[in-house]
Amino acid sequence: QVQLVESGGGLVQAGGSLRLSCAASYSIGSINVMGWYRQAPGKQRELVATINSFTLTNYADSVKGRFTVSRDSAKKTVYLQMNSLKPEDTAVYYCTIVLSITSSNFAYWGQGTQVTVSS
């Protein structure tokens, strides 16, 4: 059984910062990729940032230079530091991990945490 527990969302003014955390618990396999997606009202879920087991990162163009994804492999936790937040960053943010289990990869999602940026 895989569980992802997210924390750190909330309400912040434009220009402010928030830090999201997502702690994973699982019984088998190893984490390959960890990351964050977001979904704004009326829009599709979109990639925000990912980080793989070699700590290579990938960012959406809209957040480059403002957001930083990191991971603590020992704690099985991924973080998203969000700076210079804009109203258009308002969305539900979902943590995701890809577990490698016997040569196959499986994706799992957190329950989502709301981030609201006021203008």
Phi and psi restraints in degrees (value plus and minus 20) as a CYANA .aco file:
   2 VAL   PHI    -134.3   -94.3
   2 VAL   PSI     112.4   152.4
   3 GLN   PHI    -147.4  -107.4
   3 GLN   PSI     117.8   157.8
   4 LEU   PHI    -142.8  -102.8
   4 LEU   PSI     101.9   141.9
   5 VAL   PHI    -134.3   -94.3
   5 VAL   PSI      95.8   135.8
   6 GLU   PHI    -119.2   -79.2
   6 GLU   PSI     132.2   172.2
   7 SER   PHI    -175.1  -135.1
   7 SER   PSI     143.0   183.0
   8 GLY   PHI      87.9   127.9
   8 GLY   PSI     -25.8    14.2
   9 GLY   PHI     -91.7   -51.7
   9 GLY   PSI     152.9   192.9
  10 GLY   PHI     140.0   180.0
  10 GLY   PSI    -184.7  -144.7
  11 LEU   PHI    -126.3   -86.3
  11 LEU   PSI     111.5   151.5
  12 VAL   PHI    -164.3  -124.3
  12 VAL   PSI     131.9   171.9
  13 GLN   PHI     -99.0   -59.0
  13 GLN   PSI     135.1   175.1
  14 ALA   PHI     -74.5   -34.5
  14 ALA   PSI     117.2   157.2
  15 GLY   PHI      71.7   111.7
  15 GLY   PSI     -31.5     8.5
  16 GLY   PHI    -102.9   -62.9
  16 GLY   PSI    -194.4  -154.4
  17 SER   PHI    -152.0  -112.0
  17 SER   PSI     132.2   172.2
  18 LEU   PHI    -163.8  -123.8
  18 LEU   PSI     134.0   174.0
  19 ARG   PHI    -146.3  -106.3
  19 ARG   PSI     101.1   141.1
  20 LEU   PHI    -116.7   -76.7
  20 LEU   PSI     125.9   165.9
  21 SER   PHI    -149.5  -109.5
  21 SER   PSI     130.9   170.9
  22 CYS   PHI    -165.1  -125.1
  22 CYS   PSI      95.3   135.3
  23 ALA   PHI    -122.9   -82.9
  23 ALA   PSI     109.0   149.0
  24 ALA   PHI    -123.0   -83.0
  24 ALA   PSI     122.3   162.3
  25 SER   PHI    -152.3  -112.3
  25 SER   PSI     116.4   156.4
  26 TYR   PHI    -181.2  -141.2
  26 TYR   PSI     141.7   181.7
  27 SER   PHI    -123.2   -83.2
  27 SER   PSI     -46.3    -6.3
  28 ILE   PHI    -156.7  -116.7
  28 ILE   PSI     140.4   180.4
  29 GLY   PHI      70.5   110.5
  29 GLY   PSI    -197.4  -157.4
  30 SER   PHI    -158.1  -118.1
  30 SER   PSI     128.4   168.4
  31 ILE   PHI     -97.7   -57.7
  31 ILE   PSI     108.8   148.8
  32 ASN   PHI    -116.3   -76.3
  32 ASN   PSI     -84.2   -44.2
  33 VAL   PHI    -140.1  -100.1
  33 VAL   PSI     122.0   162.0
  34 MET   PHI    -147.2  -107.2
  34 MET   PSI     130.6   170.6
  35 GLY   PHI    -199.6  -159.6
  35 GLY   PSI    -189.2  -149.2
  36 TRP   PHI    -155.9  -115.9
  36 TRP   PSI     118.8   158.8
  37 TYR   PHI    -142.8  -102.8
  37 TYR   PSI     146.5   186.5
  38 ARG   PHI    -163.6  -123.6
  38 ARG   PSI     135.7   175.7
  39 GLN   PHI    -159.6  -119.6
  39 GLN   PSI      96.9   136.9
  40 ALA   PHI    -109.6   -69.6
  40 ALA   PSI     138.1   178.1
  41 PRO   PHI     -75.8   -35.8
  41 PRO   PSI     110.3   150.3
  42 GLY   PHI      56.8    96.8
  42 GLY   PSI     -14.1    25.9
  43 LYS   PHI    -142.7  -102.7
  43 LYS   PSI     143.4   183.4
  44 GLN   PHI     -98.2   -58.2
  44 GLN   PSI     136.4   176.4
  45 ARG   PHI     -86.2   -46.2
  45 ARG   PSI     117.0   157.0
  46 GLU   PHI    -152.5  -112.5
  46 GLU   PSI     133.6   173.6
  47 LEU   PHI     -85.9   -45.9
  47 LEU   PSI     118.6   158.6
  48 VAL   PHI    -128.0   -88.0
  48 VAL   PSI     -78.5   -38.5
  49 ALA   PHI    -183.6  -143.6
  49 ALA   PSI     127.7   167.7
  50 THR   PHI    -155.3  -115.3
  50 THR   PSI     140.0   180.0
  51 ILE   PHI    -163.3  -123.3
  51 ILE   PSI     112.1   152.1
  52 ASN   PHI    -119.1   -79.1
  52 ASN   PSI    -194.2  -154.2
  53 SER   PHI     -88.8   -48.8
  53 SER   PSI     -34.6     5.4
  54 PHE   PHI    -118.0   -78.0
  54 PHE   PSI      -9.3    30.7
  55 THR   PHI      41.7    81.7
  55 THR   PSI       5.2    45.2
  56 LEU   PHI     -99.8   -59.8
  56 LEU   PSI     114.9   154.9
  57 THR   PHI    -132.7   -92.7
  57 THR   PSI     136.8   176.8
  58 ASN   PHI    -161.3  -121.3
  58 ASN   PSI     112.2   152.2
  59 TYR   PHI    -146.9  -106.9
  59 TYR   PSI     128.7   168.7
  60 ALA   PHI     -87.9   -47.9
  60 ALA   PSI     125.1   165.1
  61 ASP   PHI     -77.3   -37.3
  61 ASP   PSI     -53.6   -13.6
  62 SER   PHI     -88.6   -48.6
  62 SER   PSI     -36.1     3.9
  63 VAL   PHI    -136.8   -96.8
  63 VAL   PSI     -24.5    15.5
  64 LYS   PHI     -78.3   -38.3
  64 LYS   PSI     114.3   154.3
  65 GLY   PHI      65.8   105.8
  65 GLY   PSI     -31.5     8.5
  66 ARG   PHI    -136.3   -96.3
  66 ARG   PSI     -54.7   -14.7
  67 PHE   PHI    -128.6   -88.6
  67 PHE   PSI     128.2   168.2
  68 THR   PHI    -154.3  -114.3
  68 THR   PSI     104.5   144.5
  69 VAL   PHI    -119.7   -79.7
  69 VAL   PSI     120.5   160.5
  70 SER   PHI    -167.9  -127.9
  70 SER   PSI     146.1   186.1
  71 ARG   PHI    -162.7  -122.7
  71 ARG   PSI     129.5   169.5
  72 ASP   PHI    -136.9   -96.9
  72 ASP   PSI      80.1   120.1
  73 SER   PHI     -84.1   -44.1
  73 SER   PSI     -55.4   -15.4
  74 ALA   PHI     -83.6   -43.6
  74 ALA   PSI     -55.5   -15.5
  75 LYS   PHI    -113.3   -73.3
  75 LYS   PSI     -22.1    17.9
  76 LYS   PHI      33.7    73.7
  76 LYS   PSI      25.2    65.2
  77 THR   PHI    -148.4  -108.4
  77 THR   PSI     119.7   159.7
  78 VAL   PHI    -137.8   -97.8
  78 VAL   PSI     124.7   164.7
  79 TYR   PHI    -143.0  -103.0
  79 TYR   PSI     134.2   174.2
  80 LEU   PHI    -155.0  -115.0
  80 LEU   PSI      87.2   127.2
  81 GLN   PHI    -109.0   -69.0
  81 GLN   PSI     100.3   140.3
  82 MET   PHI    -135.1   -95.1
  82 MET   PSI      95.7   135.7
  83 ASN   PHI    -135.4   -95.4
  83 ASN   PSI     143.8   183.8
  84 SER   PHI      28.8    68.8
  84 SER   PSI      28.8    68.8
  85 LEU   PHI     -85.4   -45.4
  85 LEU   PSI     125.9   165.9
  86 LYS   PHI    -140.6  -100.6
  86 LYS   PSI     136.2   176.2
  87 PRO   PHI     -75.1   -35.1
  87 PRO   PSI     -52.6   -12.6
  88 GLU   PHI     -92.2   -52.2
  88 GLU   PSI     -25.6    14.4
  89 ASP   PHI    -102.5   -62.5
  89 ASP   PSI     -26.9    13.1
  90 THR   PHI     -81.0   -41.0
  90 THR   PSI     104.8   144.8
  91 ALA   PHI    -197.7  -157.7
  91 ALA   PSI     151.4   191.4
  92 VAL   PHI    -109.2   -69.2
  92 VAL   PSI     106.6   146.6
  93 TYR   PHI    -121.4   -81.4
  93 TYR   PSI     108.8   148.8
  94 TYR   PHI    -133.9   -93.9
  94 TYR   PSI     110.1   150.1
  95 CYS   PHI    -101.4   -61.4
  95 CYS   PSI     125.6   165.6
  96 THR   PHI    -161.2  -121.2
  96 THR   PSI     126.0   166.0
  97 ILE   PHI    -152.6  -112.6
  97 ILE   PSI     133.1   173.1
  98 VAL   PHI    -135.5   -95.5
  98 VAL   PSI      98.4   138.4
  99 LEU   PHI    -117.7   -77.7
  99 LEU   PSI     114.2   154.2
 100 SER   PHI    -116.2   -76.2
 100 SER   PSI      98.8   138.8
 101 ILE   PHI    -150.1  -110.1
 101 ILE   PSI      93.1   133.1
 102 THR   PHI      24.9    64.9
 102 THR   PSI      38.5    78.5
 103 SER   PHI      50.6    90.6
 103 SER   PSI     -16.4    23.6
 104 SER   PHI    -134.2   -94.2
 104 SER   PSI     132.6   172.6
 105 ASN   PHI    -132.4   -92.4
 105 ASN   PSI     118.2   158.2
 106 PHE   PHI    -151.7  -111.7
 106 PHE   PSI     112.4   152.4
 107 ALA   PHI    -118.7   -78.7
 107 ALA   PSI     120.9   160.9
 108 TYR   PHI    -152.5  -112.5
 108 TYR   PSI     131.6   171.6
 109 TRP   PHI    -145.8  -105.8
 109 TRP   PSI     127.5   167.5
 110 GLY   PHI    -100.8   -60.8
 110 GLY   PSI     159.1   199.1
 111 GLN   PHI    -101.8   -61.8
 111 GLN   PSI     -34.2     5.8
 112 GLY   PHI      77.3   117.3
 112 GLY   PSI     126.1   166.1
 113 THR   PHI    -154.8  -114.8
 113 THR   PSI     115.1   155.1
 114 GLN   PHI    -100.3   -60.3
 114 GLN   PSI     111.9   151.9
 115 VAL   PHI    -140.3  -100.3
 115 VAL   PSI     102.3   142.3
 116 THR   PHI    -143.2  -103.2
 116 THR   PSI     104.8   144.8
 117 VAL   PHI    -133.8   -93.8
 117 VAL   PSI      97.8   137.8
 118 SER   PHI    -112.6   -72.6
 118 SER   PSI     128.0   168.0
